[in-house]
Amino acid sequence: MAERNDKTLEELERERIQGEIRKLEVERLEIEKRVRQRWYDAWTRTIALLVATALIVAWAISVLVPLAEINIRLAAAQKEEALIERAKAESLLAEAKNREALAKEQEALLRAKIKTIATQQDSVIRVITAELESIHLALEKERANAQIDQKRIDELTSQKVTLETSLERAETEKKQIREVPDLSILSGRITARADGSTFPLEGVLVSILDGSVRDTSDAYGNFKLRVPADAGSVVKLIFTKPGYKESSSSLRPPNFNIEQVLEKGE
């Protein structure tokens, strides 16, 4: 009986231990399941994050690359436009320099011509003076010898008066030539006003009051005139352009620089 009870206790202990083992095995399996689930969740989140990152990068490339290409093309177009504007400015500057050089050349030719005419007038005056002295001596000689009639005297007297008139006219012309005034440069800039802003105005006809000197403004609104440098005179300028109101300004040497603004016409 005692042996049977011991065996029963041993079996119960064994069953208890086996039960504990089964519980531990269940807990082990549960832990392994939870660990596998965590690893699976971690890998899933990692893969999702990688996929989202790849999508974001792809979207950024699809948006930023075309935008960068547009910016590059825009910069290239702006650069090309700037080069064209620079070429136009250089062309206008070269044209202005050529016009100034031509004006200086024309002025030099005019002064040389004036000098040549003055020299020729001096020669004419010397010839007339010599002829006048010769006639005067001949007249005096004829009168002294009393060998010439009144008609000859009248002819010589008439020739003397004619030569004296020619001499006086030559002296006057010489004086006028020598009194040709020096030329001064009158320059300025013309702008127009519209919508509250101003801009250079091209193609404006600029002339002095009598119309003897004139110029046309360039693309930058600049103009240049050569006028007599008479310190006591006032130069009145007239500004005209179709579509704009006619304007005028008066300048007195040496203030030969002006800024003129034209208004739109009716």
Secondary structure, DSSP 8 states (H G I E B T S, - for coil): -HHHHHHHHHHHHHHHHHHHHHHHHHHHHHHHHHHHHHHHHHHHHHHHHHHHHHHHHHHHHHHHHHHHHHHHHHHHHHHHHHHHHHHHHHHHHHHHHHHHHHHHHHHHHHHHHHHHHHHHHHHHHHHHHHHHHHHHHHHHHHHHHT-S-HHHHHHHHHHHHHHHHHHHHHHHHHHHHHT---EEEEEEEEEEEETTEEEE--S-EEEETTSSSEEE--TTSEEEEEEE--TT--EEEEEE-TTB--EEEEE-TT--EEEEEEEB--
